[in-house]
Amino acid sequence: MKKNIVCYCFGYSEEEIIRDVRENGGTSLILKRISDEKRNGTCNCRYNHPEDR
């Protein structure tokens, strides 16, 4: 099965985020982490994303 990568900085797939939402009562702790990292400037999306986004 091909992973649909959503976050190239931390390697999270769409499937992992969906599972995270289900396991945490409708809230994604993964998305919170991604948002926190972006806000703190500690992600490297600009360099890790294949489309430079």
C-alpha positions, -999 to +999 in steps of 0.1 A: +000+000+000+014+034-010+015+060+018+000+093+009+025+116+027+010+148+040+039+160+061+074+156+045+092+171+075+080+144+099+068+117+075+032+116+085+007+100+060-029+108+055-038+074+070-018+082+102-036+115+106-070+099+101-062+072+127-049+099+151-082+118+148-102+086+155-080+077+184-082+112+200-119+119+198-120+140+167-088+159+173-055+153+157-024+155+179-003+151+148-017+182+132-012+201+164+024+190+164+029+201+128+012+235+135+034+240+166+066+231+147+057+255+119+049+283+143+082+277+161+101+276+128+114+241+134+100+224+103+118+222+070+088+220+046+105+244+022+134+219+018+117+185+024+085+189+002+091+177-034+072+207-047+090+232-025+060+241-004 
